[in-house]
Amino acid sequence: MGNEGFLACTDANDRLVWSIFLDNTNPIKKLSIEDQILVAMNEYEDMKI
């Protein structure tokens, strides 16, 4: 269906720091890095996480 996916962050030693798994919806349209912060935008660009 194309709506499943995940994001994960690892440290310099490839150890998992955090992850998120989406199985019902994919609210993320665009990812960017702003001042060393990962920013995820939804399809309407009215929500940042």
C-alpha positions in Angstrom: 0.0 0.0 0.0 3.0 2.3 0.4 1.9 3.7 3.7 4.3 1.7 5.9 7.7 3.0 6.8 10.2 3.9 9.4 12.9 6.4 10.4 15.8 5.5 12.7 18.7 7.4 14.2 22.0 5.7 15.1 25.0 7.0 16.9 28.6 7.0 15.6 28.9 3.3 16.6 25.7 2.4 14.7 23.7 1.8 17.9 20.1 2.7 17.8 19.3 6.0 19.4 15.6 6.3 18.4 13.2 5.1 15.8 9.6 5.6 14.6 7.5 3.1 12.7 4.4 4.2 10.8 1.9 1.4 9.8 -1.3 3.3 9.1 -0.3 6.5 7.5 2.7 8.3 6.2 2.4 11.9 7.4 5.9 12.9 6.3 6.3 14.5 2.9 9.7 16.3 3.4 12.7 15.8 5.7 15.4 18.4 6.2 18.1 19.3 8.7 18.0 22.7 10.3 20.8 23.6 12.7 21.6 19.9 13.3 17.9 19.1 14.0 15.9 16.7 11.8 12.7 18.4 10.7 9.8 16.5 9.2 7.0 18.3 7.3 3.5 16.9 6.6 1.9 17.2 3.2 0.2 20.4 4.1 3.4 21.9 5.5 1.5 23.1 8.6 3.1 20.7 11.0 6.7 20.2 11.9 8.0 17.5 14.1 
